[in-house]
Amino acid sequence: MSTQHTYRVIVRGTWEGLTDEARARLLAEVEQHGLEAMQFTEEGSLTYDTVLKHFSFRYMVVSDSEDGEEMASAIAEDRAETTLKEHGYGYGRLRSTATDMDTMKINYKRR
């Protein structure tokens, strides 16, 4: 049985081929997807701005430590693709970065 680790994954992409309806929906909701929305959650938090060029999702993924960051990234990218397709948003190639929170070294300041 493998140990479970928690990963923070950022999935980045670009909007491509957005319909007029999708563009209008994104612009109507832009205030809900700004800097304040940047949280790592299982469901993922989507952030973008009014330019509608780039976007990012932030995910918290729990996965086997043996599978590592690559699997966590693949899981997060799959979740992002599912969300984008469900909403009918056009997008380009996704890329991601993952951080294993269980192996992350924290440097505490000495008093």
N, C-alpha and C positions, 0 to 999 in steps of 0.2 A: 504494500500500500504506500502510495507516494504522499509526500507532504504537500499541502495546499499553500500557495503563496498568493499574495494580493499584488496586482499590478495596476499602475496608473498608465493608461494608454491615451495618447493624443493622435487622432486620425485627422489628417488634413487633405483637402481637395479643392478643386475649382468648380464653380458652377459652369455648366455647358448645356446649351440647347434648352434653356428655360422657356417655357411657354409664357405668353402674356399673363395668363391666369396664375401660374406658379410665381412669376415675378411679382405680381400685385399682392399675392398672399404673403410672400416673404417680406416685402416692404411694409405691409400692414402690421407684421409681427416683429419687426426689427428691434423695437425697444425691449422686447422680452428676451432677445438673443445677443445682447451686448456684453460688455465686460463683467457685469454683475452676474451673468448666467454661467460664468466659467467655474464649474464645479465638476469634480470627478464623481460620477454616479454609475450604478449598474445600467440604468436606462440610457445613460449618455446625455450630455448637455451640448446643444448645438449653439455655436456662436458665429456671427457674421456681421457685416456692416452694410450700409446703404449702397455701396458701390456694387455689391453682388458679384464680386469676382472670386473671392476665396471664402472658405468656411472651415471650421474645425469642430470635431466632437471630442469630448473628454469622457472617458469610460474608466470605471473601476472593474477589473476583471479578476476573478478568483480562478486559478488554474493549477494543475499539478506543477510542482517546481521542476520536475524532470523535463517537462515540455518547454519550459523557459519563456523568454520574452517573445520569441517568434510565434508561439501558439497564442499567447495573450494578444499579440498584434493581429493575428489572423481572426481571432474571435471578435475583436473590436471592429475590424474592418467589415466583417460579415454583418454585424449589428448595424453599422453605419449604412451599408448598402441596402439592407432591409428597410430601414427608416426612410432613406431617400426615395426608394422605389415606391413605398407605401404612400408617400406624399406626392409622387409624380414629379420629383425634382430631377432635372438633368444634371449630370456631374461627370467629371473626367476621372483620371486615374487617382486612386487613393494611396496615400503613403502614411506610415504611422511610426511612432516611437513609443517604446514601453519602458517603464521603470519598475523593477522589482522592489516593492516597499519593504519586504522582509529582509533584504540583504543590503539595503541602503544604509550607508554610514552617516551618522549624525554627529557633527562636531559641536559640542556644547562649549560655550565660553566659560572660561574660569573666572572666578570672582576675585 
